[in-house]
């Protein structure tokens, strides 16, 4: 039973050096029990503490949360008087400043939700590429052979905690939402939490205080460098490495760049388990790697077992991802009898999805590949696994962040693609035509490419080229995966998935009625 009160939260934050003071907290109301923490007034609930955070926060949000039954609120000192005017004397915990507020929110969230991680086995997965795939592979293994789920999942595709099953908005949610999901998982009787941990979550303390049974570090590449993300690679890398500061066991890919630095930080954990797909001396490794149409196979070697493994999706790089899942299971004591069939059946929405058309001449791969490292893994694998096929790539770059992708992605793709179509990909507040022009300017001379700003039209054009060109073609529809929203301006606008658009266009061509 959670015995957290308004007064005990104030005492905790004061002990952490985060509290500037309190308002309207009395001996009587200080004993009011706090059973949760919210930072979104739309989910605010009775008995909760409400956190007033962010430059865009409006006093009306606090009023709404109090009307919903929140018993107190947390704000920073600069907003104290403004928010008191709408709070009708509600108890307030006041952090020293906006930066301190994030730390106070994280500590209060863990405490307010009753530290549910103590009753769960939490696995955190980080890396520049592969987090979602490893998470889904691990989920398939953990749930294998069970009549109901055993694992909660928190990641960039969806969020499932036993009570909530929804499309994700952030890879790793803000701390009040994260701890809510953990509490739901505990209430639902789930044993595991399988979660992706982003660099932003680590940098901005969204996972502060979370006990990780296992922290898995997949790889590191230059990405997410922008004024709104990380100012430089060093900041990005250091943020990723922080995952080991709160983990008991580290799982590390020996094939990653900067692996010595990763292993050095992992040494803070009680134990480190390594994996490798390249033959390096590791605890978990693979040989006999082979691919056929739509599948990859290899022989796995671990301290407790060895044997054949088949992955039911294309992509030679998925051997790395499967080995990461196997290494995590080695730590958790899960047997090969549970691992092997689950990996064969595992599927990841929007990741290396093989889509066949009515005509075997044209095939599509839908994948979330969106940065230099993922392109360096994706395209060589496609070239090897689909020999003799023309490669037609459709992709863009996001607005407002990761500006380096606008030059790096054309450089990598041009080495493998026979034709590139630049199009929209979550442009946010940047003009799509400007992003595509920058990508066109970065395209090496001699590369066949065109710009089609509308994504649906771009995919239809790729289908047209697939059906009308000579020989078989594989269409690579990249970055959006199975997403159903496009970030345009300050809104997320509904959109069709790349796979849906492809299937419709391919069927129309096969029937002799191509779409315009």
VENQUI-V441498 format. One line per field, one symbol per residue. burial: I if it has 9 or more other C-alpha atoms within 8 Angstrom, else O. Layout:
burial: ???
This chain:
burial: OOOIIIIIIIOOIIOOOIIIOIOOIOOOIIIIIIIIIIIOIOOIIOIIIIIIIOOOOOIOIIIIIIOIIIIIIIIIIOOIOOIIOIIOOIIIIIIIIIOIIIIIIIIIIIIIIIIIIOOIIIIIIIIIIIIIIIIIIIIIIIIOOOOOIIIIIIIIIIIIIIOOIOOIOOIIIOIIIIIIIIIIIIOIOIIIIIIIIIIOIIIOIIIIOOIIIIIIIIIIOOIIIIOOIIIOIOIIIOIIIIIIOIIIIIIIIIIIOOIOOIIOIIIOIOOIIIIIIOOIOIIIIIIOIOIOOIIIIIIIIIOOOOOOIIIIIIIIIIIIIIIIIIIIIIIOOIOOOIIIOIIIIIOIOIIIIIIIIOOOIIIIIIIIIIIIIIIIIIIIIIIOIIOOIIIIIIIIIIIIIIIOIIIIIIIIIIOIIIIIIIIIIIIIIIOIOOIIOIIIOIIOOOIOIOIIIOIOIIIIOIIIOIIOOOOIIIIIIIIIIIIOIIIIOOOOOOOIIIIOIIIOIIIIIIOOOIOO
